[in-house]
Amino acid sequence: MSDAHDDAPTQQWARVTVEDVASDPNVTAYIEVADEYLGAIGYTEHGFRHANLVAHISGNILRRLGYDERTCELGEVAGFMHDMGNCIGRDHHGVSSALLARTSLTALQMDPREIAHVMNAMGNHEEDFGTPANPIGAATIIADKSDVHHTRVRNPDHASFDIHDRVNFSAKRSFLRVDGEARTLSLEIDIDTEQSQVMEYFEIFLSRMQMCRAAAVVLDSDFHLIINGTKLL
Protein backbone atom coordinates (compact mmCIF):
# COMPACT_ATOMS: atom_id res chain seq x y z
CA MET A 1 0.00 0.00 0.00
CA SER A 2 1.38 3.36 -0.92
CA ASP A 3 1.66 6.13 1.63
CA ALA A 4 -1.12 8.71 1.29
CA HIS A 5 1.52 11.40 1.18
CA ASP A 6 2.94 9.89 -2.02
CA ASP A 7 -0.17 10.99 -3.88
CA ALA A 8 -0.11 14.56 -2.54
CA PRO A 9 0.58 17.15 -5.25
CA THR A 10 4.00 18.77 -5.14
CA GLN A 11 3.87 22.49 -4.40
CA GLN A 12 4.87 24.48 -7.47
CA TRP A 13 6.42 27.78 -6.45
CA ALA A 14 6.38 30.77 -8.77
CA ARG A 15 9.60 32.18 -10.21
CA VAL A 16 9.01 35.71 -8.94
CA THR A 17 11.15 38.39 -10.60
CA VAL A 18 11.71 42.09 -10.09
CA GLU A 19 9.13 42.79 -12.80
CA ASP A 20 6.50 40.95 -10.77
CA VAL A 21 7.43 42.84 -7.61
CA ALA A 22 7.46 46.20 -9.38
CA SER A 23 3.89 45.52 -10.57
CA ASP A 24 2.59 44.65 -7.11
CA PRO A 25 0.30 47.47 -5.86
CA ASN A 26 1.30 46.88 -2.24
CA VAL A 27 5.01 47.21 -3.01
CA THR A 28 4.53 50.33 -5.12
CA ALA A 29 2.40 51.95 -2.40
CA TYR A 30 5.00 51.18 0.28
CA ILE A 31 7.80 52.71 -1.84
CA GLU A 32 5.75 55.80 -2.67
CA VAL A 33 4.83 56.48 0.96
CA ALA A 34 8.37 55.69 2.14
CA ASP A 35 9.79 58.26 -0.26
CA GLU A 36 7.18 60.84 0.75
CA TYR A 37 8.03 60.32 4.41
CA LEU A 38 11.78 60.59 3.89
CA GLY A 39 11.27 63.74 1.85
CA ALA A 40 9.21 65.22 4.67
CA ILE A 41 11.99 64.64 7.20
CA GLY A 42 14.72 65.96 4.91
CA TYR A 43 16.28 62.83 3.40
CA THR A 44 17.48 62.34 -0.15
CA GLU A 45 15.41 60.55 -2.78
CA HIS A 46 14.48 56.94 -1.93
CA GLY A 47 11.75 56.37 -4.53
CA PHE A 48 11.46 54.31 -7.69
CA ARG A 49 14.62 55.77 -9.20
CA HIS A 50 16.67 54.45 -6.27
CA ALA A 51 14.74 51.16 -6.11
CA ASN A 52 15.22 50.42 -9.81
CA LEU A 53 18.88 51.43 -9.78
CA VAL A 54 19.75 49.28 -6.76
CA ALA A 55 17.89 46.34 -8.31
CA HIS A 56 19.82 46.77 -11.57
CA ILE A 57 23.22 47.14 -9.91
CA SER A 58 22.63 44.20 -7.58
CA GLY A 59 21.75 41.90 -10.47
CA ASN A 60 24.69 43.21 -12.51
CA ILE A 61 27.14 42.51 -9.67
CA LEU A 62 25.99 38.92 -9.34
CA ARG A 63 25.91 38.24 -13.09
CA ARG A 64 29.37 39.63 -13.71
CA LEU A 65 30.76 37.58 -10.83
CA GLY A 66 29.32 34.41 -12.33
CA TYR A 67 26.40 33.58 -10.05
CA ASP A 68 23.50 31.51 -11.36
CA GLU A 69 20.61 33.40 -12.92
CA ARG A 70 18.14 32.72 -10.10
CA THR A 71 20.52 34.19 -7.53
CA CYS A 72 20.86 37.25 -9.77
CA GLU A 73 17.07 37.59 -9.97
CA LEU A 74 16.74 37.36 -6.20
CA GLY A 75 19.36 40.08 -5.85
CA GLU A 76 17.21 42.28 -8.08
CA VAL A 77 14.09 41.55 -6.02
CA ALA A 78 15.83 42.40 -2.75
CA GLY A 79 17.37 45.51 -4.27
CA PHE A 80 14.04 46.84 -5.46
CA MET A 81 12.26 46.40 -2.13
CA HIS A 82 15.07 47.06 0.35
CA ASP A 83 13.93 50.54 1.47
CA MET A 84 10.14 50.27 1.44
CA GLY A 85 10.00 49.79 5.22
CA ASN A 86 10.68 53.51 5.50
CA CYS A 87 6.92 53.92 5.07
CA ILE A 88 6.72 52.77 8.70
CA GLY A 89 9.72 54.70 10.03
CA ARG A 90 13.40 55.33 9.41
CA ASP A 91 14.80 53.35 12.35
CA HIS A 92 15.30 49.65 11.58
CA HIS A 93 13.73 50.16 8.17
CA GLY A 94 15.62 47.16 6.81
CA VAL A 95 13.73 44.84 9.14
CA SER A 96 10.45 46.63 8.39
CA SER A 97 11.14 46.22 4.66
CA ALA A 98 11.80 42.51 5.08
CA LEU A 99 8.57 41.92 6.97
CA LEU A 100 6.52 43.86 4.43
CA ALA A 101 8.22 41.91 1.64
CA ARG A 102 7.27 38.60 3.20
CA THR A 103 3.58 39.33 2.79
CA SER A 104 3.87 40.38 -0.86
CA LEU A 105 6.24 37.59 -1.87
CA THR A 106 4.09 34.98 -0.17
CA ALA A 107 1.05 36.26 -2.06
CA LEU A 108 3.06 35.96 -5.28
CA GLN A 109 3.74 32.30 -4.31
CA MET A 110 7.51 32.55 -4.13
CA ASP A 111 9.42 29.62 -2.64
CA PRO A 112 9.63 30.17 1.14
CA ARG A 113 13.39 29.55 1.15
CA GLU A 114 13.84 32.23 -1.50
CA ILE A 115 11.66 34.57 0.54
CA ALA A 116 13.86 33.94 3.56
CA HIS A 117 17.02 34.77 1.60
CA VAL A 118 15.49 37.99 0.26
CA MET A 119 14.30 38.95 3.75
CA ASN A 120 17.78 38.33 5.13
CA ALA A 121 19.31 40.55 2.45
CA MET A 122 16.88 43.37 3.15
CA GLY A 123 17.07 43.08 6.93
CA ASN A 124 20.86 43.39 6.88
CA HIS A 125 21.47 46.25 4.44
CA GLU A 126 21.80 49.01 7.08
CA GLU A 127 25.36 49.77 8.13
CA ASP A 128 24.42 50.40 11.76
CA PHE A 129 23.80 46.74 12.51
CA GLY A 130 23.54 44.75 9.28
CA THR A 131 25.89 41.89 8.41
CA PRO A 132 26.34 40.58 4.85
CA ALA A 133 26.03 36.80 4.98
CA ASN A 134 25.11 35.60 1.49
CA PRO A 135 25.60 36.76 -2.12
CA ILE A 136 22.09 38.24 -2.39
CA GLY A 137 22.58 40.38 0.71
CA ALA A 138 26.14 41.35 -0.21
CA ALA A 139 25.13 42.52 -3.68
CA THR A 140 22.18 44.48 -2.27
CA ILE A 141 24.44 46.27 0.21
CA ILE A 142 27.03 47.30 -2.37
CA ALA A 143 24.37 48.37 -4.87
CA ASP A 144 22.59 50.48 -2.27
CA LYS A 145 25.73 52.22 -1.03
CA SER A 146 26.86 52.91 -4.59
CA ASP A 147 23.98 55.29 -5.28
CA VAL A 148 25.62 58.59 -4.43
CA HIS A 149 24.52 61.30 -6.86
CA HIS A 150 23.47 64.94 -7.00
CA THR A 151 20.05 64.06 -8.43
CA ARG A 152 19.04 62.52 -5.10
CA VAL A 153 19.15 65.87 -3.29
CA ARG A 154 15.68 67.37 -2.85
CA ASN A 155 16.46 70.43 -0.78
CA PRO A 156 16.17 73.45 -3.14
CA ASP A 157 17.91 75.79 -0.69
CA HIS A 158 21.65 75.25 -1.12
CA ALA A 159 22.39 77.59 1.78
CA SER A 160 20.64 75.22 4.17
CA PHE A 161 22.39 72.05 2.94
CA ASP A 162 23.55 69.68 5.67
CA ILE A 163 26.59 67.45 5.14
CA HIS A 164 24.51 64.70 3.49
CA ASP A 165 23.07 67.19 1.00
CA ARG A 166 26.51 68.65 0.26
CA VAL A 167 28.16 65.29 -0.31
CA ASN A 168 25.40 63.94 -2.54
CA PHE A 169 25.07 67.22 -4.43
CA SER A 170 28.81 67.29 -5.07
CA ALA A 171 28.78 63.80 -6.61
CA LYS A 172 28.45 64.51 -10.32
CA ARG A 173 29.11 60.94 -11.41
CA SER A 174 29.10 57.58 -9.66
CA PHE A 175 29.66 54.21 -11.26
CA LEU A 176 30.28 50.73 -9.88
CA ARG A 177 32.75 48.92 -12.10
CA VAL A 178 32.61 45.13 -11.72
CA ASP A 179 35.54 43.10 -13.06
CA GLY A 180 34.50 39.46 -13.05
CA GLU A 181 37.94 38.09 -13.91
CA ALA A 182 39.82 40.13 -11.31
CA ARG A 183 36.84 39.86 -8.92
CA THR A 184 36.99 43.53 -8.03
CA LEU A 185 34.18 46.00 -7.41
CA SER A 186 35.33 49.59 -7.84
CA LEU A 187 33.06 52.48 -6.89
CA GLU A 188 34.14 55.45 -9.01
CA ILE A 189 32.87 58.86 -7.86
CA ASP A 190 33.58 62.26 -9.36
CA ILE A 191 33.19 64.95 -6.69
CA ASP A 192 32.96 68.70 -7.27
CA THR A 193 35.30 69.85 -4.52
CA GLU A 194 33.83 73.34 -4.65
CA GLN A 195 30.64 71.87 -3.25
CA SER A 196 32.12 69.37 -0.78
CA GLN A 197 35.56 68.17 0.25
CA VAL A 198 36.55 64.51 -0.07
CA MET A 199 36.99 64.33 3.71
CA GLU A 200 33.29 65.14 4.13
CA TYR A 201 32.49 62.09 2.04
CA PHE A 202 34.52 59.93 4.39
CA GLU A 203 32.96 61.56 7.43
CA ILE A 204 29.50 60.25 6.59
CA PHE A 205 30.27 57.28 4.34
CA LEU A 206 33.21 55.54 6.00
CA SER A 207 30.98 53.03 7.79
CA ARG A 208 29.18 52.34 4.52
CA MET A 209 32.43 51.73 2.68
CA GLN A 210 33.57 49.37 5.44
CA MET A 211 30.33 47.48 5.02
CA CYS A 212 30.92 47.29 1.27
CA ARG A 213 34.36 45.79 1.90
CA ALA A 214 32.80 43.15 4.15
CA ALA A 215 30.14 42.46 1.52
CA ALA A 216 32.80 42.05 -1.17
CA VAL A 217 34.47 39.36 0.94
CA VAL A 218 31.21 37.39 0.90
CA LEU A 219 31.33 37.67 -2.90
CA ASP A 220 34.96 36.46 -2.91
CA SER A 221 35.96 39.86 -4.27
CA ASP A 222 37.74 43.07 -3.34
CA PHE A 223 36.04 46.45 -2.98
CA HIS A 224 37.77 49.68 -4.02
CA LEU A 225 36.77 53.33 -3.73
CA ILE A 226 38.08 55.73 -6.37
CA ILE A 227 37.31 59.43 -5.98
CA ASN A 228 38.32 61.88 -8.71
CA GLY A 229 40.59 59.24 -10.21
CA THR A 230 42.46 58.52 -6.97
CA LYS A 231 42.16 55.09 -5.35
CA LEU A 232 41.39 55.62 -1.66
CA LEU A 233 40.39 52.08 -0.63
Sequence and secondary structure as in RCSB ss.txt:
>XXXX:A:sequence
MSDAHDDAPTQQWARVTVEDVASDPNVTAYIEVADEYLGAIGYTEHGFRHANLVAHISGNILRRLGYDERTCELG
EVAGFMHDMGNCIGRDHHGVSSALLARTSLTALQMDPREIAHVMNAMGNHEEDFGTPANPIGAATIIADKSDVHH
TRVRNPDHASFDIHDRVNFSAKRSFLRVDGEARTLSLEIDIDTEQSQVMEYFEIFLSRMQMCRAAAVVLDSDFHL
IINGTKLL
>XXXX:A:secstr
   GGGGS     B   HHHHHT HHHHHHHHHHHHHHHHTT    SHHHHHHHHHHHHHHHHHTT  HHHHHHH
HHHHHHTTGGGGT STTHHHHHHHHHHHHHHHTTB HHHHHHHHHHHHT  TTT    SHHHHHHHHHHHT   G
GG     GGG  HHHHHHHHEEEEEEEEETTTTEEEEEEEE TTT  HHHHHHHHHHHHHHHHHHHHHTT EEEE
EETTEE  
